[in-house]
Amino acid sequence: MVHWTAEEKAAINAVWKKVDLEHDGGDALGRLLLVYPWTQRYFSSFGSLSNAAAIAGNAKVQAHGKKVLGALDNAAHHLDTVKATLHDLSDIHAHRLHVDPENFRQRFEALEKGLLLLVYPWTQRYFSSFGNLSNAAAIAGNAKVQAHGKKVLGALDNAAHHLDTVKATLHDLSDSHAHRLHVDPENFRQRFGEVFVIVLAGKLGSSFSPPVQAAVEKFFAVVVDGLSHEYHN
């Protein structure tokens, strides 16, 4: 059984009070289908999912998104028995629908360096010289974290201004991460990329539309490919 601290329970309850099952569920599922189009294979009976407008206006997408959040709502209200609470749903997805559970992990994780180090604490091993990274306050107040976060975004800014030559633009950075720092480039896609998307969503609000998110995630995929180049040489 997962152990929840009182602070974690309070945080989840506070966040969940702000969730609109009707609206947020459809929005989340719509983004899933647009940003990760291969997931559409699970929804072949939903009709047209050919573009952002079709997905946004699809009543079945909205209804299913609400249903998904309804299940999460149930789990959020039974934190000490989540596995038992979701047992029937797990059984259906595994044996009848054959939906890969990885979709749930990767898409519900849906910041800058500070959140990366807090949400994925094992990445702290790459920053042993940064001093105290023991908690959220320490990370947020760490000047080296802020400076390195700025440096990372500087590299992304350079790539964003050279979209047609990203691999060449990031060659030196790829070389240093592969041969000197030994940092797995997957951290950029699965870790920094994911949390930075959250930063952008909070910063841009409604203008961070599904098509914009799709473009941003495509950009991160290209960046990761560029950073991975030296790992394959």
N, C-alpha and C positions, 0 to 999 in steps of 0.2 A: 504494500500500500504506500502511496506517495504521502510524505509528511509535508503539511502546509504550516508555515508559521502564521501567527496571528496577523502580522503585517502583510503577508502575501494574500491571505484571505480578504483582509480589508481593502487591499489594492484592487483585487479582482472584483469584489462587490461594488466598489466605487466606479470602476471602469464600466462594469456591465450595466449599471443603472443608466448610462448614457447611450447604450446600444438601442437602436430602433430596428426591431426584428423585421418590420415590413420593408423599410427602405434600405437599411445597411446590408441585409442578406442578399437582396437582388443586385446591389452595387458590387458586393464582393464576388458573387458568382459571375456577374457580367465581366468583371476585370479578369477573373480566372480564365474564362473562355476566350477572351480577346488576347491577353498577354501570353497565355500558354495554350495556343490553339489546338494542340494535340489532345487536350482534355475533352475536346468537343466529341470525341468518339464515344464517350459515355452518355451523351445526350442526343443521340441520333433521332430520337422521337420528338425532339423539341421544335422541329421545323427549321426555318432559316436562321443561321448563326454566321452569316457570310461577312458581316462587317459590324462596326460599332453601333450603328443605328439599329440594325436588325436585332442585335443582342439586347440593347437597352430597351427596345420596345417589345421584347418577347415576353408574353405573360407567363409562360412556363418557366422561364429563367427567374422571373421575379418570385413566383410561387415556390420554386425549389430552393431559392436562396433563403426565403423566409423559413422554409422547413429545416434547412441546415442550421440556421441560427437558432431555431427552436430547440434543436437537439443540443446545441452548445449552451443555450440558456438553461436547459434542464441540468446539464453537467455542472454549470457554474453555480447552481443552487444545491448541488450535492457533491461538493469538492472532496469529501472524505470517501465517497463511493463511486467515483467517476467510472471506473472499469465496469462495475456492475450496472451502473446507470446506462452505459452505452453498449451493453452486451448484445442486445437484440439488433441494434443498428450495425454493430461490428459484424455480426453473423450474416446479416443481409448483404453488406458490402463485400464480404469475403467470399461467400458461397453462392449468392445469386447474381450480384451485379459485377463481381470480379474487378473491383476498383482498388488500385494500388494505394495502400494507406500512406505512402510517401507523399501523395497529393495533399493530404491533410496537413502534414508537418510543414512542407515547403510553402504552402499557400497561406496558411493561417499565421505564419511568422510574418505576415504581410503587414543614419545618424552618424552621426559622425563618429570619429574614433572612440569617443567616450562610451557610447552605447555598445559599440563592438566589443570593447574590453569587458563591459559589464554583462552583456547578454551572452557572450561566448567567452567565458573566463579563461578557457584553455589557450586562447590567442595571446594571453599575457606573457607566455613563455618567450615570445619574440621581442618583448620589451622589458627584459630583466633590468636594464640600466635606467629605467624610468623612475625608479623609486617606489613609493607607496601606491599600490593599486588595489588596496584591500577592500574598498567599498565604493559606493556611488559618489559620496562626497569627496573622497580622496582622488578618484579618477577625474571628476568634474573640475577640481581645483589644481590639477597637475599641469604645470606649464609645458612640460615635455609632450604630454598627450595633445594639448592644444596646438603646439608647434608642428608635431608630426601630422596631425589631422589636416592642418593647413598645407603641409607639403604634399600629402596624398592628393588633396583636391587640386593643388597646383599641377600635378601630373595629369589628372583627369581633364583639367582645363586646357592643357596643352593638346591632349588627344582630341578634345571636343572641337578645337580649332583646326585640326588636321584630320578630319574624318576619313579622307581618302588614303591617308598614309599612316594609319594608327600603328601598324606593326613596326614600321621604320621609326616612327616617332618615339615609341616605347622601347626600342632595342636596348639602349644602355640600361634602362631601369630593369628590363627583363634579365639582362646579363648579371646585374648586381644581385638581384633577388635569387637567381638560380645558383650562381657560383660563389657568392660571398655570404649572403644572408640565409640561403637555403629555406626560403619561405614558399610554401605550397601556393601556387597561383589560384587554387580553388578557393582560398580565403577571400580573394577579391570578389569572386562571383557569389559564393554562398554566404559569405559573412559581410564584408563591407558593402557589397552591392545591395544586399537585402536591407540592411539597416539604413543605408543612405536613401533608398527609395522611400522609407518611412519619413526621413527628414524632409525630403522634397514634398511629400504628400502633405505634411503639416505646414510647410512653408507656402505652398502654392494653393492649397485648399481645393476649391471646385475646379480650378483651371488645370489641375493635375488629372486630366481625364484619362480614361482607359487607353485611347490611342497614344497619348503623351507617355503614359507609363510603359506601354509596349515599346515605344521608341527608345526610352531611357534604358530599359532592360536589354534591348538589342545592342545599344551602345556599350553596356557593361560586358555583354558576351564578346563583343569585338575587342574590347580592352583586355579581357582575360586571355583571348586567343593571342593577342600581341605579347602579353606578359609571359605566356606559356612557351613562346617560341624557343627560347634558349634551353628550356627543359627537355626539348626533343632533339637537341643537337649533341 
